[in-house]
């Protein structure tokens, strides 16, 4: 197990890789507030009450869900009438 710890420490001691020009650096302060565009953001969320265009929040309402939306919101988006 000591060898594995030594490899891990060696990896952690390396400087982070430089970002590719033109690519968003996720470690920087210019990270956008909104992640990828979710089509379900077009409707309000029946689970957490987020308005259209706003990200869903956690069940306690304290954190923004940045990686997905609630399943009920996706279902509501799929059931809405298409223009």
SVG drawing of the C-alpha trace seen along z (x, -y; Angstrom):
<svg xmlns="http://www.w3.org/2000/svg" viewBox="-50 -35 56 37">
<polyline fill="none" stroke="black" stroke-width="0.4" points="0.0,0.0 3.0,-2.3 3.8,-2.2 0.2,-3.3 0.4,-6.2 3.8,-7.2 2.3,-7.3 -0.6,-9.3 1.6,-11.8 3.8,-12.1 0.7,-12.9 -0.6,-15.5 2.8,-17.2 2.7,-17.8 1.6,-21.2 -1.8,-21.2 -1.8,-21.0 -2.0,-24.2 -5.4,-24.8 -5.6,-24.5 -6.0,-27.9 -9.7,-28.7 -10.9,-26.0 -12.7,-27.0 -10.5,-26.5 -12.8,-25.0 -10.5,-26.1 -10.7,-29.8 -13.1,-32.5 -14.5,-32.8 -16.5,-29.6 -20.0,-30.5 -22.8,-30.5 -24.9,-28.2 -23.6,-24.9 -24.7,-23.3 -28.1,-24.3 -30.8,-22.0 -33.9,-22.0 -36.0,-21.4 -35.1,-24.9 -37.9,-26.2 -40.5,-25.1 -40.9,-25.7 -39.8,-22.8 -42.7,-21.2 -40.3,-19.7 -38.3,-22.6 -40.3,-25.5 -37.5,-27.0 -38.8,-29.4 -38.2,-28.9 -34.6,-29.7 -33.4,-29.1 -31.5,-26.0 -33.1,-23.5 -32.1,-23.5 -31.4,-20.7 -34.2,-19.2 -33.4,-21.5 -33.2,-24.5 -29.7,-25.5 -27.6,-24.4 -28.0,-24.8 -28.0,-21.6 -25.4,-22.2 -25.3,-18.8 -28.9,-18.0 -32.5,-18.9 -35.2,-17.1 -36.9,-14.2 -40.3,-15.8 -39.1,-18.9 -37.8,-16.9 -41.2,-15.1 -43.0,-18.4 -40.9,-19.7 -41.6,-16.5 -45.3,-16.8 -45.7,-20.4 -47.4,-21.2 -45.0,-21.9 -45.6,-25.1"/>
</svg>
